[in-house]
Amino acid sequence: MVVLNKIYTRTGDKGDTALGNGIRVAKHSARVTAYGTSDELNATIGVARLHAEGEIDMALSRIQNDLFDLGADLCTPDIGKDDEAEYPPLRMIEEQVKRLESEIDAMNAGLEPLRSFILPGGTALAAHLHICRTVSRRAERLTTELASTEETNEWVIKYLNRLSDWFFVAARVANDGGKADVLWIPGANR
């Protein structure tokens, strides 16, 4: 268990921070930017949960916990050396991705097929879930950028990819099962 008895340490006052393996890197490094954006996503989910209840709220709680796992995974490089570590780092796994897929399928089963793109909006919860969706996409882009130069757990990228889909479908559910979706009308204001 983590014990945080002192919140400020002054160790990052020169613009660097420690990764999970103790190596210090710039706070603007690709790795820190990727896991920092997953933390930002977690905060946006916290705001969305102000409008959620029932199963969606419970699912959002699970996702928030998963995002801490994801951040722990991203902040610990050297994936190929996990077996050598005294304390093996926490890594995202296939089951977390599969859970999102089954939740997406269950939510989507009750929705009418789309015949237009959706504008972010509708209910307060749906609007917040669309913000979560776009932050999730940004986290995914930053993580794939990191993966282009540094070793990264494939399940992190897959999880973020499914997660943005999860938010999209959950927003439709929050919009009265899609009945209150705000549809795009191409060229409507020409």
Contact map, one row per residue, 1 for C-alpha under 8 A:
1110000000000000000000000000000000000000000000000000000000000000000000000000000000000000000000000000000000000000000000000000000000000000000000000000000000000000000000000000000000000000000000
1111000000000000000000000000000000000000000000000000000000000000000000000000000000000000000000000000000000000000000000000000000000000000000000000000000000000000000000000000000000000000000000
1111100000000000000000000000000000000000000000000000000000000000000000000000000000000000000000000000000000000000000000000000000000000000000000000000000000000000000000000000000000000000000000
0111111000000000000000000000000000000000000000000000000000000000000000000000000000000000000000000000000000000000000000000000000000000000000000000000000000000000000000000000000000000000000000
0011111000000000000000000000000000000000000000000000000000000000000000000000000000000000000000000000000000000000000000000000000000000000000000000000000000000000000000000000000000000000000000
0001111110000000000000000000000000000000000000000000000000000000000000000000000000000000000000000000000000000000000000000000000000000000000000000000000000000000000000000000000000000000000000
0001111110000000000000000000000000000000000000000000000000000000000000000000000000000000000000000000000000000000000000000000000000000000000000000000000000000000000000000000000000000000000000
0000011111000000000000000000000000000000000000000000000000000000000000000000000000000000000000000000000000000000000000000000000000000000000000000000000000000000000000000000000000000000000000
0000011111110000000000000000000000000000000000000000000000000000000000000000000000000000000000000000000000000000000000000000000000000000000000000000000000000000000000000000000000000000000000
0000000111111000000000000000000000000000000000000000000000000000000000000000000000000000000000000000000000000000000000000000000000000000000000000000000000000000000000000000000000000000000000
0000000011111101100000000000000000000000000000000000000000000000000000000000000000000000000000000000000000000000000000000000000000000000000000000000000000000000000000000000000000000000000000
0000000011111111100000000000000000000000000000000000000000000000000000000000000000000000000000000000000000000000000000000000000000000000000000000000000000000000000000000000000000000000000000
0000000001111111000000000000000000000000000000000000000000000000000000000000000000000000000000000000000000000000000000000000000000000000000000000000000000000000000000000000000000000000000000
0000000000111111000000000000000000000000000000000000000000000000000000000000000000000000000000000000000000000000000000000000000000000000000000000000000000000000000000000000000000000000000000
0000000000011111100000000110000000000000000000000000000000000000000000000000000000000000000000000000000000000000000000000000000000000000000000000000000000000000000000000000000000000000000000
0000000000111111110000011110000000000000000000000000000000000000000000000000000000000000000000000000000000000000000000000000000000000000000000000000000000000000000000000000000000000000000000
0000000000110011111000011110000000000000000000000000000000000000000000000000000000000000000000000000000000000000000000000000000000000000000000000000000000000000000000000000000000000000000000
0000000000000001111111111000000000000000000000000000000000000000000000000000000000000000000000000000000000000000000000000000000000000000000000000000000000000000000000000000000000000000000000
0000000000000000111111111000000000000000000000000000000000000000000000000011100000000000000000000000000000000000000000000000000000000000000000000000000000000000000000000000000000000000000000
0000000000000000011111100000000000000000000000000000000000000000000000010011100000000000000000000000000000000000000000000000000000000000000000000000000000000000000000000000000000000000000000
0000000000000000011111100000000000000000000000000000000000000000000000000001100000000000000000000000000000000000000000000000000000000000000000000000000000000000000000000000000000000000000000
0000000000000000011111110000000000000000000000000000000000000000000000000000000000000000000000000000000000000000000000000000000000000000000000000000000000000000000000000000000000000000000000
0000000000000000011111111000000000000000000000000000000000000000000000000000000000000000000000000000000000000000000000000000000000000000000000000000000000000000000000000000000000000000000000
0000000000000001111001111100000000000000000000000000000000000000000000000000000000000000000000000000000000000000000000000000000000000000000000000000000000000000000000000000000000000000000000
0000000000000001111000111110100000000000000000000000000000000000000000000000000000000000000000000000000000000000000000000000000000000000000000000000000000000000000000000000000000000000000000
0000000000000011100000011111100100000000000000000000000000000000000000000000000000000000000000000000000000000000000000000000000000000000000000000000000000000000000000000000000000000000000000
0000000000000011100000001111100110000000000000000000000000000000000000000000000000000000000000000000000000000000000000000000000000000000000000000000000000000000000000000000000000000000000000
0000000000000000000000000111110110000000000000000000000000000000000000000000000000000000000000000000000000000000000000000000000000000000000000000000000000000000000000000000000000000000000000
0000000000000000000000001111111110000000000000000000000000000000000000000000000000000000000000000000000000000000000000000000000000000000000000000000000000000000000000000000000000000000000000
0000000000000000000000000001111111000000000000000000000000000000000000000000000000000000000000000000000000000000000000000000000000000000000001101100000000000000000000000000000000000000000000
0000000000000000000000000000111111100000000000000000000000000000000000000110000000000000000000000000000000000000000000000000000000000000000000100100000000000000000000000000000000000000000000
0000000000000000000000000111111111110000000000000000000000000000000000000010000000000000000000000000000000000000000000000000000000000000000000000000000000000000000000000000000000000000000000
0000000000000000000000000011111111111000000000000000000000000000000000000000000000000000000000000000000000000000000000000000000000000000000001000000000000000000000000000000000000000000000000
0000000000000000000000000000011111111100000000000000000000000000000000000100000000000000000000000000000000000000000000000000000000000000001101100100000000000000000000000000000000000000000000
0000000000000000000000000000001111111110000000000000000000000000000001100110000000000000000000000000000000000000000000000000000000000000001000000000000000000000000000000000000000000000000000
0000000000000000000000000000000111111111000000000000000000000000000000100000000000000000000000000000000000000000000000000000000000000000000000000000000000000000000000000000000000000000000000
0000000000000000000000000000000011111111100000000000000000000000000000000000000000000000000000000000000000000000000000000000000000000010011000000000000000000000000000000000000000000000000000
0000000000000000000000000000000001111111110000000000000000000000001001100000000000000000000000000000000000000000000000000000000000000001001000000000000000000000000000000000000000000000000000
0000000000000000000000000000000000111111111000000000000000000000001100100000000000000000000000000000000000000000000000000000000000000000000000000000000000000000000000000000000000000000000000
0000000000000000000000000000000000011111111100000000000000000000000000000000000000000000000000000000000000000000000000000000000000000010000000000000000000000000000000000000000000000000000000
0000000000000000000000000000000000001111111110000000000000000000000000000000000000000000000000000000000000000000000000000000000000010011001000000000000000000000000000000000000000000000000000
0000000000000000000000000000000000000111111111000000000000000001001000000000000000000000000000000000000000000000000000000000000000000000000000000000000000000000000000000000000000000000000000
0000000000000000000000000000000000000011111111100000000000000000000000000000000000000000000000000000000000000000000000000000000000000000000000000000000000000000000000000000000000000000000000
0000000000000000000000000000000000000001111111110000000000000000000000000000000000000000000000000000000000000000000000000000000100110000000000000000000000000000000000000000000000000000000000
0000000000000000000000000000000000000000111111111000000000010001000000000000000000000000000000000000000000000000000000000000000110010000000000000000000000000000000000000000000000000000000000
0000000000000000000000000000000000000000011111111100000000000000000000000000000000000000000000000000000000000000000000000000000000000000000000000000000000000000000000000000000000000000000000
0000000000000000000000000000000000000000001111111110000000000000000000000000000000000000000000000000000000000000000000000000000100000000000000000000000000000000000000000000000000000000000000
0000000000000000000000000000000000000000000111111111000000000000000000000000000000000000000000000000000000000000000000000000100110000000000000000000000000000000000000000000000000000000000000
0000000000000000000000000000000000000000000011111111100010010000000000000000000000000000000000000000000000000000000000000000100000000000000000000000000000000000000000000000000000000000000000
0000000000000000000000000000000000000000000001111111000000000000000000000000000000000000000000000000000000000000000000000000000000000000000000000000000000000000000000000000000000000000000000
0000000000000000000000000000000000000000000000111111100000000000000000000000000000000000000000000000000000000000000000000001100000000000000000000000000000000000000000000000000000000000000000
0000000000000000000000000000000000000000000000011111110110000000000000000000000000000000000000000000000000000000000000000000100000000000000000000000000000000000000000000000000000000000000000
0000000000000000000000000000000000000000000000001011111111000000000000000000000000000000000000000000000000000000000000000000000000000000000000000000000000000000000000000000000000000000000000
0000000000000000000000000000000000000000000000000001111111000000000000000000000000000000000000000000000000000000000000000000000000000000000000000000000000000000000000000000000000000000000000
0000000000000000000000000000000000000000000000000000111111100000000000000000000000000000000000000000000000000000000000000000000000000000000000000000000000000000000000000000000000000000000000
0000000000000000000000000000000000000000000000000001111111110000000000000000000000000000000000000000000000000000000000000000000000000000000000000000000000000000000000000100000000000000000000
0000000000000000000000000000000000000000000000001001111111111000000000000000000000000000000000000000000000000000000000000000000000000000000000000000000000000000000000000000000000000000000000
0000000000000000000000000000000000000000000000000000111111111100000000000000000000000000000000000000000000000000000000000000000000000000000000000000000000000000000000000000000000000000000000
0000000000000000000000000000000000000000000000000000001111111110000000000000000000000000000000000000000000000000000000000000000000000000000000000000000000000000000000000000000000000000000000
0000000000000000000000000000000000000000000010001000000111111111000000000000000000000000000000000000000000000000000000000000000000000000000000000000000000000000000000000000000000000000000000
0000000000000000000000000000000000000000000000000000000011111111100000000000000000000000000000000000000000000000000000000000000000000000000000000000000000000000000000000000000000000000000000
0000000000000000000000000000000000000000000000000000000001111111110000000000000000000000000000000000000000000000000000000000000000000000000000000000000000000000000000000000000000000000000000
0000000000000000000000000000000000000000000000000000000000111111111000000000000000000000000000000000000000000000000000000000000000000000000000000000000000000000000000000000000000000000000000
0000000000000000000000000000000000000000010010000000000000011111111100000000000000000000000000000000000000000000000000000000000000000000000000000000000000000000000000000000000000000000000000
0000000000000000000000000000000000000000000000000000000000001111111110000000000000000000000000000000000000000000000000000000000000000000000000000000000000000000000000000000000000000000000000
0000000000000000000000000000000000000000000000000000000000000111111111000000000000000000000000010000000000000000000000000000000000000000000000000000000000000000000000000000000000000000000000
0000000000000000000000000000000000000110010000000000000000000011111111100000000000000000000000000000000000000000000000000000000000000000000000000000000000000000000000000000000000000000000000
0000000000000000000000000000000000000010000000000000000000000001111111110000000000000000000000000000000000000000000000000000000000000000000000000000000000000000000000000000000000000000000000
0000000000000000000000000000000000000000000000000000000000000000111111111000000000000000011100000000000000000000000000000000000000000000000000000000000000000000000000000000000000000000000000
0000000000000000000000000000000000100100000000000000000000000000011111111100000000000000001100000000000000000000000000000000000000000000000000000000000000010000000000000000000000000000000000
0000000000000000000000000000000000110110000000000000000000000000001111111110000000000000000000000000000000000000000000000000000000000000000000000000000000000000000000000000000000000000000000
0000000000000000000100000000000000000000000000000000000000000000000111111111000000000000111000000000000000000000000000000000000000000000000000000000000000000000000000000000000000000000000000
0000000000000000000000000000000000000000000000000000000000000000000011111111100000000000111100000000000000000000000000000000000000000000000000000000000010010000000000000000000000000000000000
0000000000000000000000000000001001100000000000000000000000000000000001111111100000000000000000000000000000000000000000000000000000000000000000000000000110010000000000000000000000000000000000
0000000000000000001100000000001100100000000000000000000000000000000000111111100000000000000000000000000000000000000000000000000000000000000000000000000000000000000000000000000000000000000000
0000000000000000001110000000000000000000000000000000000000000000000000011111111000000000100000000000000000000000000000000000000000000000000000000000000000000000000000000000000000000000000000
0000000000000000001110000000000000000000000000000000000000000000000000001111111000000000000000000000000000000000000000000000000000000000000000000000001100000000000000000000000000000000000000
0000000000000000000000000000000000000000000000000000000000000000000000000001111111000000000000000000000000000000000000000000000000000000000000000000001000000000000000000000000000000000000000
0000000000000000000000000000000000000000000000000000000000000000000000000001111111000000000000000000000000000000000000000000000000000000000000000000001110000000000000000000000000000000000000
0000000000000000000000000000000000000000000000000000000000000000000000000000011111100000000000000000000000000000000000000000000000000000000000000000000000000000000000000000000000000000000000
0000000000000000000000000000000000000000000000000000000000000000000000000000011111111000000000000000000000000000000000000000000000000000000000000000000000000000000000000000000000000000000000
0000000000000000000000000000000000000000000000000000000000000000000000000000011111111001100000000000000000000000000000000000000000000000000000000000000000000000000000000000000000000000000000
0000000000000000000000000000000000000000000000000000000000000000000000000000000111111001000000000000000000000000000000000000000000000000000000000000000000000000000000000000000000000000000000
0000000000000000000000000000000000000000000000000000000000000000000000000000000011111101000000000000000000000000000000000000000000000000000000000000000000000000000000000000000000000000000000
0000000000000000000000000000000000000000000000000000000000000000000000000000000011111111100000000000000000000000000000000000000000000000000000000000000000000000000000000000000000000000000000
0000000000000000000000000000000000000000000000000000000000000000000000000000000000011111000000000000000000000000000000000000000000000000000000000000000000000000000000000000000000000000000000
0000000000000000000000000000000000000000000000000000000000000000000000000000000000001111100000000000000000000000000000000000000000000000000000000000000000000000000000000000000000000000000000
0000000000000000000000000000000000000000000000000000000000000000000000000000000001111111110000000000000000000000000000000000000000000000000000000000000000000000000000000000000000000000000000
0000000000000000000000000000000000000000000000000000000000000000000000011001000001001011111000000000000000000000000000000000000000000000000000000000000000000000000000000000000000000000000000
0000000000000000000000000000000000000000000000000000000000000000000010011000000000000001111100000000000000000000000000000000000000000000000000000000000000000000000000000000000000000000000000
0000000000000000000000000000000000000000000000000000000000000000000011011000000000000000111110000000000000000000000000000000000000000000000000000000000010000000000000000000000000000000000000
0000000000000000000000000000000000000000000000000000000000000000000011001000000000000000011111010000000000000000000000000000000000000000000000000000000010110000000000000000000000000000000000
0000000000000000000000000000000000000000000000000000000000000000000000000000000000000000001111111000000000000000000000000000000000000000000000000000000000100000000000000000000000000000000000
0000000000000000000000000000000000000000000000000000000000000000000000000000000000000000000111111100000000000000000000000000000000000000000000000000000000100000000000000000000000000000000000
0000000000000000000000000000000000000000000000000000000000000000000000000000000000000000000011111110000000000000000000000000000000000000000000000000000000000000000000000000000000000000000000
0000000000000000000000000000000000000000000000000000000000000000010000000000000000000000000111111111000000000000000000000000000000000000000000000000000000000010000000000000000000000000000000
0000000000000000000000000000000000000000000000000000000000000000000000000000000000000000000011111111100000000000000000000000000000000000000000000000000000100110010000000000000000000000000000
0000000000000000000000000000000000000000000000000000000000000000000000000000000000000000000001111111110000000000000000000000000000000000000000000000000000000000000000000000000000000000000000
0000000000000000000000000000000000000000000000000000000000000000000000000000000000000000000000111111111000000000000000000000000000000000000000000000000000000000000000000000000000000000000000
0000000000000000000000000000000000000000000000000000000000000000000000000000000000000000000000011111111100000000000000000000000000000000000000000000000000000010011001000000000000000000000000
0000000000000000000000000000000000000000000000000000000000000000000000000000000000000000000000001111111110000000000000000000000000000000000000000000000000000000010001000000000000000000000000
0000000000000000000000000000000000000000000000000000000000000000000000000000000000000000000000000111111111000000000000000000000000000000000000000000000000000000000000000000000000000000000000
0000000000000000000000000000000000000000000000000000000000000000000000000000000000000000000000000011111111100000000000000000000000000000000000000000000000000000000001000000000000000000000000
0000000000000000000000000000000000000000000000000000000000000000000000000000000000000000000000000001111111110000000000000000000000000000000000000000000000000000000011001100000000000000000000
0000000000000000000000000000000000000000000000000000000000000000000000000000000000000000000000000000111111111000000000000000000000000000000000000000000000000000000000000000000000000000000000
0000000000000000000000000000000000000000000000000000000000000000000000000000000000000000000000000000011111111100000000000000000000000000000000000000000000000000000000000000000000000000000000
0000000000000000000000000000000000000000000000000000000000000000000000000000000000000000000000000000001111111110000000000000000000000000000000000000000000000000000000001100100000000000000000
0000000000000000000000000000000000000000000000000000000000000000000000000000000000000000000000000000000111111110000000000000000000000000000000000000000000000000000000001000000000000000000000
0000000000000000000000000000000000000000000000000000000000000000000000000000000000000000000000000000000011111110000000000000000000000000000000000000000000000000000000000000000000000000000000
0000000000000000000000000000000000000000000000000000000000000000000000000000000000000000000000000000000001111111000000000000000000000000000000000000000000000000000000000000000010000000000000
0000000000000000000000000000000000000000000000000000000000000000000000000000000000000000000000000000000000111111100000000000000000000000000000000000000000000000000000000001100011000000000000
0000000000000000000000000000000000000000000000000000000000000000000000000000000000000000000000000000000000000111110000000000000000000000000000000000000000000000000000000000000001000000000000
0000000000000000000000000000000000000000000000000000000000000000000000000000000000000000000000000000000000000011111000000000000000000000000000000000000000000000000000000000000000000000000000
0000000000000000000000000000000000000000000000000000000000000000000000000000000000000000000000000000000000000001111110000000000000000000000000000000000000000000000000000000000000000000000000
0000000000000000000000000000000000000000000000000000000000000000000000000000000000000000000000000000000000000000111110000000000000000000000000000000000000000000000000000000000000000000000000
0000000000000000000000000000000000000000000000000000000000000000000000000000000000000000000000000000000000000000011111000000000000000000000000000000000000000000000000000000000000000011100000
0000000000000000000000000000000000000000000000000000000000000000000000000000000000000000000000000000000000000000011111100000000000000000000000000000000000000000000000000000000000000011000000
0000000000000000000000000000000000000000000000000000000000000000000000000000000000000000000000000000000000000000000111110000000000000000000000000000000000000000000000000000000000001111000000
0000000000000000000000000000000000000000000000000000000000000000000000000000000000000000000000000000000000000000000011111000000000000000000000000000000000000000000000000000000000001111000000
0000000000000000000000000000000000000000000000000000000000000000000000000000000000000000000000000000000000000000000001111100011001000000000000000000000000000000000000000000000000000100000000
0000000000000000000000000000000000000000000000000000000000000000000000000000000000000000000000000000000000000000000000111111011001000000000000000000000000000000000000000000000000001100000000
0000000000000000000000000000000000000000000000000000000000000000000000000000000000000000000000000000000000000000000000011111011000000000000000000000000000000000000000000000001000011100000000
0000000000000000000000000000000000000000000000000000000000000000000000000000000000000000000000000000000000000000000000001111111000000000000000000000000000000000000000000000011000010000000000
0000000000000000000000000000000000000000000000000010000000000000000000000000000000000000000000000000000000000000000000001111111100000000000000000000000000000000000000000000000000000000000000
0000000000000000000000000000000000000000000000011011000000000000000000000000000000000000000000000000000000000000000000000011111110000000000000000000000000000000000000000010010000000000000000
0000000000000000000000000000000000000000000000000000000000000000000000000000000000000000000000000000000000000000000000011111111111000000000000000000000000000000000000000111011000000000000000
0000000000000000000000000000000000000000000000000000000000000000000000000000000000000000000000000000000000000000000000011111111111100000000000000000000000000000000000000010000000000000000000
0000000000000000000000000000000000000000000110110000000000000000000000000000000000000000000000000000000000000000000000000001111111110000000000000000000000000000000000000000000000000000000000
0000000000000000000000000000000000000000000010010000000000000000000000000000000000000000000000000000000000000000000000000000111111111000000000000000000000000000000000110110000000000000000000
0000000000000000000000000000000000000000000000000000000000000000000000000000000000000000000000000000000000000000000000011000011111111100000000000000000000000000000000110010000000000000000000
0000000000000000000000000000000000000000000100000000000000000000000000000000000000000000000000000000000000000000000000000000001111111110000000000000000000000000000000000000000000000000000000
0000000000000000000000000000000000000000100110000000000000000000000000000000000000000000000000000000000000000000000000000000000111111111000000000000000000000000000100100000000000000000000000
0000000000000000000000000000000000000000000000000000000000000000000000000000000000000000000000000000000000000000000000000000000011111111100000000000000000000000001110110000000000000000000000
0000000000000000000000000000000000000000000000000000000000000000000000000000000000000000000000000000000000000000000000000000000001111111110000000000000000000000000100000000000000000000000000
0000000000000000000000000000000000001001100000000000000000000000000000000000000000000000000000000000000000000000000000000000000000111111111000000000000000000000000000000000000000000000000000
0000000000000000000000000000000000000100100000000000000000000000000000000000000000000000000000000000000000000000000000000000000000011111111100000000000000000001101100000000000000000000000000
0000000000000000000000000000000000000000000000000000000000000000000000000000000000000000000000000000000000000000000000000000000000001111111110000000000000000001100100000000000000000000000000
0000000000000000000000000000000000001000000000000000000000000000000000000000000000000000000000000000000000000000000000000000000000000111111111000000000000000000000000000000000000000000000000
0000000000000000000000000000000001101100100000000000000000000000000000000000000000000000000000000000000000000000000000000000000000000011111111100000000000000001000000000000000000000000000000
0000000000000000000000000000000001000000000000000000000000000000000000000000000000000000000000000000000000000000000000000000000000000001111111110000000000001001100000000000000000000000000000
0000000000000000000000000000000000000000000000000000000000000000000000000000000000000000000000000000000000000000000000000000000000000000111111111000000000000000000000000000000000000000000000
0000000000000000000000000000010011000000000000000000000000000000000000000000000000000000000000000000000000000000000000000000000000000000011111111100000000000000000000000000000000000000000000
0000000000000000000000000000011001000000000000000000000000000000000000000000000000000000000000000000000000000000000000000000000000000000001111111110000000001000000000000000000000000000000000
0000000000000000000000000000000000000000000000000000000000000000000000000000000000000000000000000000000000000000000000000000000000000000000111111111000000001000000000000000000000000000000000
0000000000000000000000000000010000000000000000000000000000000000000000000000000000000000000000000000000000000000000000000000000000000000000011111111100000000000000000000000000000000000000000
0000000000000000000000000000011001000000000000000000000000000000000000000000000000000000000000000000000000000000000000000000000000000000000001111111111100000000000000000000000000000000000000
0000000000000000000000000000000000000000000000000000000000000000000000000000000000000000000000000000000000000000000000000000000000000000000000111111111100000000000000000000000000000000000000
0000000000000000000000000000000000000000000000000000000000000000000000000000000000000000000000000000000000000000000000000000000000000000000000011111111000000000000000000000000000000000000000
0000000000000000000000000000000000000000000000000000000000000000000000000000000000000000000000000000000000000000000000000000000000000000000000001111111000000000000000000000000000000000000000
0000000000000000000000000000000000000000000000000000000000000000000000000000000000000000000000000000000000000000000000000000000000000000000000000111111100000000000000000000000000000000000000
0000000000000000000000000000000000000000000000000000000000000000000000000000111000000000000000000000000000000000000000000000000000000000000000000111111110000000000000000000000000000000000000
0000000000000000000000000000000000000000000000000000000000000000000000000100101000000000000000000000000000000000000000000000000000000000000000000110011111010000000000000000000000000000000000
0000000000000000000000000000000000000000000000000000000000000000000000001100001000000000001100000000000000000000000000000000000000000000000000000000001111111000000000000000000000000000000000
0000000000000000000000000000000000000000000000000000000000000000000000000000000000000000000000000000000000000000000000000000000000000000000000000000000111111100000000000000000000000000000000
0000000000000000000000000000000000000000000000000000000000000000000000000000000000000000000111001000000000000000000000000000000000000000000000000000000011111110000000000000000000000000000000
0000000000000000000000000000000000000000000000000000000000000000000001001100000000000000000100000000000000000000000000000000000000000000000000000000000111111111000000000000000000000000000000
0000000000000000000000000000000000000000000000000000000000000000000000000000000000000000000000000000000000000000000000000000000000000000000100110000000011111111100000000000000000000000000000
0000000000000000000000000000000000000000000000000000000000000000000000000000000000000000000000001000000000000000000000000000000000000000000000000000000001111111110000000000000000000000000000
0000000000000000000000000000000000000000000000000000000000000000000000000000000000000000000000011001000000000000000000000000000000000000000000000000000000111111111000000000000000000000000000
0000000000000000000000000000000000000000000000000000000000000000000000000000000000000000000000000000000000000000000000000000000000000001101100000000000000011111111100000000000000000000000000
0000000000000000000000000000000000000000000000000000000000000000000000000000000000000000000000000000000000000000000000000000000000000001100100000000000000001111111110000000000000000000000000
0000000000000000000000000000000000000000000000000000000000000000000000000000000000000000000000001001100000000000000000000000000000000000000000000000000000000111111111000000000000000000000000
0000000000000000000000000000000000000000000000000000000000000000000000000000000000000000000000000001000000000000000000000000000000001001000000000000000000000011111111100000000000000000000000
0000000000000000000000000000000000000000000000000000000000000000000000000000000000000000000000000000000000000000000000000000000000011101100000000000000000000001111111110000000000000000000000
0000000000000000000000000000000000000000000000000000000000000000000000000000000000000000000000000000000100000000000000000000000000001000000000000000000000000000111111111000000000000000000000
0000000000000000000000000000000000000000000000000000000000000000000000000000000000000000000000000001101100000000000000000000000000000000000000000000000000000000011111111100000000000000000000
0000000000000000000000000000000000000000000000000000000000000000000000000000000000000000000000000000000000000000000000000000000011011000000000000000000000000000001111111110000000000000000000
0000000000000000000000000000000000000000000000000000000000000000000000000000000000000000000000000000000000000000000000000000000011001000000000000000000000000000000111111111000000000000000000
0000000000000000000000000000000000000000000000000000000000000000000000000000000000000000000000000000000100110000000000000000000000000000000000000000000000000000000011111111100000000000000000
0000000000000000000000000000000000000000000000000000000100000000000000000000000000000000000000000000000100100000000000000000010010000000000000000000000000000000000001111111110000000000000000
0000000000000000000000000000000000000000000000000000000000000000000000000000000000000000000000000000000000000000000000000000111011000000000000000000000000000000000000111111111000000000000000
0000000000000000000000000000000000000000000000000000000000000000000000000000000000000000000000000000000000000010000000000000010000000000000000000000000000000000000000011111111111011000000000
0000000000000000000000000000000000000000000000000000000000000000000000000000000000000000000000000000000000100010000000000000000000000000000000000000000000000000000000001111111111000000000000
0000000000000000000000000000000000000000000000000000000000000000000000000000000000000000000000000000000000000000000000000010110000000000000000000000000000000000000000000111111111000000000000
0000000000000000000000000000000000000000000000000000000000000000000000000000000000000000000000000000000000000000000000000110010000000000000000000000000000000000000000000011111111111000000000
0000000000000000000000000000000000000000000000000000000000000000000000000000000000000000000000000000000000000000000000000000000000000000000000000000000000000000000000000001111111110000000000
0000000000000000000000000000000000000000000000000000000000000000000000000000000000000000000000000000000000000110000000000000000000000000000000000000000000000000000000000001111111110000000000
0000000000000000000000000000000000000000000000000000000000000000000000000000000000000000000000000000000000000011000000000000000000000000000000000000000000000000000000000001111111111000000000
0000000000000000000000000000000000000000000000000000000000000000000000000000000000000000000000000000000000000000000000000000000000000000000000000000000000000000000000000000001111111000000000
0000000000000000000000000000000000000000000000000000000000000000000000000000000000000000000000000000000000000000000000000110000000000000000000000000000000000000000000000001001111111100000000
0000000000000000000000000000000000000000000000000000000000000000000000000000000000000000000000000000000000000000000001101100000000000000000000000000000000000000000000000001001001111110000000
0000000000000000000000000000000000000000000000000000000000000000000000000000000000000000000000000000000000000000000001111100000000000000000000000000000000000000000000000000000000011111000000
0000000000000000000000000000000000000000000000000000000000000000000000000000000000000000000000000000000000000000000111100000000000000000000000000000000000000000000000000000000000001111100000
0000000000000000000000000000000000000000000000000000000000000000000000000000000000000000000000000000000000000000000111100000000000000000000000000000000000000000000000000000000000000111110000
0000000000000000000000000000000000000000000000000000000000000000000000000000000000000000000000000000000000000000000100000000000000000000000000000000000000000000000000000000000000000011111100
0000000000000000000000000000000000000000000000000000000000000000000000000000000000000000000000000000000000000000000000000000000000000000000000000000000000000000000000000000000000000001111100
0000000000000000000000000000000000000000000000000000000000000000000000000000000000000000000000000000000000000000000000000000000000000000000000000000000000000000000000000000000000000000111111
0000000000000000000000000000000000000000000000000000000000000000000000000000000000000000000000000000000000000000000000000000000000000000000000000000000000000000000000000000000000000000111111
0000000000000000000000000000000000000000000000000000000000000000000000000000000000000000000000000000000000000000000000000000000000000000000000000000000000000000000000000000000000000000001111
0000000000000000000000000000000000000000000000000000000000000000000000000000000000000000000000000000000000000000000000000000000000000000000000000000000000000000000000000000000000000000001111
